[in-house]
Amino acid sequence: MKYVGTSKMTYQLDEYFVKTLNYAPEELMARSARGLFNNLNFTHQNFLIISNYGNNGGDGIALAALLATFDPTKEINVYICCTQIIFADKKTPQTSYWYHQAQTHNNIKFYFSPTPVTELIAKAETIIDCMFGVGFHGELGAEVAQIINNINAAKNKFIIACDLPSGINNDEKVIKQTAVKADLTVTFLTFKTAFTNYEIIPYLGKVVVWDLEFPTPDLTVIFETLFPNHHEFWIDNLKFPPRNVISHKGDYGSVLVWAGSETYPNTGVLVANSSVNMGSGLVYLATRETELNKMSGLTPEVIPVSLDNKELLDTLLKNKISACGLGPGLGVKPQTLVMLEFMLANYPGPIIFDADGIKLLNASILKRVANRAIITPHPKEFAELLSQPVNTVLKNRAQLVKDFAKKYQVIVVLKGYQTIISDGDTLYYNSTGNPYMAMGGAGDVLTGMITSLVGQNYPLLTSAYQGVYFHGLVADEIAKTKKPVLPTDIIKNIGYLFNKLLNK
């Protein structure tokens, strides 16, 4: 898990490494360069590094020295987007150090503004953008803006951004003029706050967070020391604990799924089957017999329960069920509200609301399920819940999710690219998932997975963000060999990937 970081956090980390841990700035710059180096395509012969006098520019110059040492046959051009006089006057000490190191290599050529850069861009195979870093603010000069436009217009180039694409104001999360459109962004230590903005995401390409070669346990201590009250995280890994040798099905929860209708009979199948595959000890599917006869593919491990059998449902809800997932395919109709009221009156445990279940929510119901509910809307459903336009939700995802979760004391999972999960205090951004899983039923599978984790006694917030991450991760693994990714594909592969993620 990575911290979502501001420019101030970057400066605090740099200062801590230098003043407290006694790292030389030149060594930290070398480590940044190695992060870039590790992501180069070494089949390419011609590299263009576009640099500047600051530390981000110094990272690029250090990269040039590293690459030239690795392979003296590579053609490496470094374009510094200021005059030689300005560079000599303003370059940082560590940038100066690596500039002198790079000058000792015959296969590195330096160019300064106002030398035209168009020919260098034209013949480069890889372009590394090291003009501006996380501290960029204000306006781009006309010449730099034109360089960025030339990079973006170039064809058949692999473009790497150092820390973040030049032109992005990280803390304001905006592109005021233009920005480099990268194929890959190698960012350092934190997942930058601007990377969560939907309007900026298309400029990033793939994002790699490089830890500057610090061991994860050491970084964890450093981050907790410097940022004890930080509450925004990027989920990029997951491990599940192994089961105790001496255990039985009662230790892994009994969940009730209430989903599906005569119109959508198989939504309940998807939710229940995914709960089974996620490891629930027992899975009950509340349905009507007429709906059961229309279902196909229900795994035999699922136990159907008639919605008309109120006595059995009452017993299960009061004495057996450890989590309830409801909503997909139910339809919003009077009898659904009646049944929801029955469940709320007889079940004090955690509830996961999805799809039509979210449409049933109002302030009164939300008050009754405070501190025991997870809601999993997509942007349109969340917009309807807030009585806001969808565009407003997309532009203010994080704040709206956090505010709603805090107001009603529920966990909100706002689905979509970089799904957001929050309890009103801590905010998580998900890193997994792909467009090939975008089809009806994928959300039903997620509901079943989260319900299963809650039923297995994982905390609500943990269940939400781990369920979201794992759901997307399974789909990503499938997409390596099969596209599109069907909801049933995800269900079939849950157990195989779960086994790989066991913390053995």
PyMOL commands that set and color helices and strands:
alter all, ss='L'
color gray80, all
select helices_A, chain A and resi 7-20+25-37+55-70+84-90+93-102+118-123+142-153+193-196+201-203+216-226+249-252+266-277+289-292+310-319+334-346+356-359+363-368+379-386+390-395+397-408+435-437+442-455+460-479+487-500
alter helices_A, ss='H'
color red, helices_A
select strands_A, chain A and resi 2-5+46-51+75-80+108-112+126-129+158-162+168-169+174-175+184-188+191-192+206-210+232-235+254-258+282-287+302-306+323-326+351-353+373-375+411-414+420-422+427-430
alter strands_A, ss='S'
color yellow, strands_A
deselect
rebuild
show_as cartoon
